[in-house]
Amino acid sequence: MRLNLITTNETTHQMTHRVIAFHPAIASTGNSSQVAEQMEAAIRKEAEQGWTFVAHTTSQTLVRGDTGCFGIGAKPDTSTQLQFLIFKKG
């Protein structure tokens, strides 16, 4: 996605943003430091390609259930949280 930002002196700057999904995974005996290490590794990987880390954000979304066959095996809608890392360049 490209955003054109116009400053007060009418100069145009090009800024490119990149959003990547972040799916930390730890074992049942894991801890938050393992998630932090995974996030740091993802940020470092993007930084090596010239991207600057901006933010970590979450988004909640609805996952549609299934009506089943005549209601048999029906599954309700569920909610899930997705995590994203946002970077900028420019």
Buried (B, 14 or more C-beta within 10 A) or exposed (E): EEEEEEEEEEEEEEEEBBEBEBEBEEEEEEEEEBBEEBBEEBBEEBEEEEBEBEEEEEEEEEEEEEEEEEEEEEEEEEEEEEBEBBBBEE
